[in-house]
């Protein structure tokens, strides 16, 4: 299961709004196939792993960090592929919170005589997909607040000339966060003071959406954020100048 979780994480920044899923097929103590969900609308991890295993999947064990889907969505139901491949036993870290799936994937497998175990590495699996679980269960986006300040409790140096008040290590962490999320929100004062590009390092399947809180529509058309990939959404007040809308 640890291997499945590591594989699943390779899909970060590529599969949203889908969950991160990894799959490992083991037969006689040897991994005969594995895979992960690489891109949204592409094959799920189970299908990738089964294809890699080929005929060796018959009578083997399948390890998944998330319950396999049992409904038609962007792709066919994975439980059908598992059943047809002749998998003997399935280990699942967590149930899928999606009401279209939750418990139904396990039920379908058991109806076809497949042994199912649930709850292995559950806490780690929940943390891995906490954004997906939060959205499915609440209908609200998962929000991460990033705040940096100087030792005196301010968010910039007294002169206002500071470009960065965090170190290189912290900046690497923040760029890693950007890769994991779908949108980045800042206030207009950040745009005016820093002229940030609000981009990400590394390749994403979908560009980061940039959201600006700008009640008076003061964001200049020459701002660097317009020159990097991704949509720009600006929220303004009702009293914003008409010629700026």
C-alpha positions, 0 to 999 in steps of 0.5 A: 500500500505504501507503494500505491500511495507513492505512485498516487502522488505522482499525479499531483498538479495533473488530475484535479478535480479527480483524486490521486490514485495509485495501484499495485498488483502483486502475485506470489510476492512479486509486483507484476503491474503498477500504475497511477492516474496520470491525467484527468480524463485519462485511464484510472490507476487500476486500468493502467496497472492491469494493462501492465500486468496483462495475464499475470493479473489473474489470481493476483492481489490489487492494492489501491489507496482509494476505492475503485469506481463502479459508475460510468463517468469520464471513464468506464467503471474500474470494478468491471476491469478488475473483475474481468482481469480475474483479480483474487483479492483487493486491498483498499486504503479508504472508501471513496466519499463520492456518493456515486461510489462510496461502498458500491465499488467494494460491494460489486467486487464482493458480489463477484467473489473477490476478497476485499480488505479496507483501511490499510494506511487509511490516515496516510491515504486521507491526508493524500487526498484531503483536498478531494475529500473536503470538496466532495463532503462540503461542496467548498474548495480546500483553502490554504492560507500563506502568510509571511512577515518580518520579525517585527510582525510586519509583512514588509520592511519599513522602507517598502523596498523588500522584494522577498522577506522569506528565504529560498527554502520557504519560497521552494515550499510555496511554489510546491504548494502552487503546484498542488492547487488550482487557483492562487488569490492575492490582493491588489496591493500585492499586485501593485507593490510586487508585480508578481507573475503568480506562476508555477515552477514545473509543468501542470496539466492545467495552468493556475488560475489567478484571482485578484481582489481589487475593489477599485479595479486598480490592477494595471493592464501591464501587470506581469500576471497577465503574461503567464499562462492561466486565466485571471479573475478580478473581483471588483466593487460595485463602485468601480469606475465604469471605464475600468470595467 
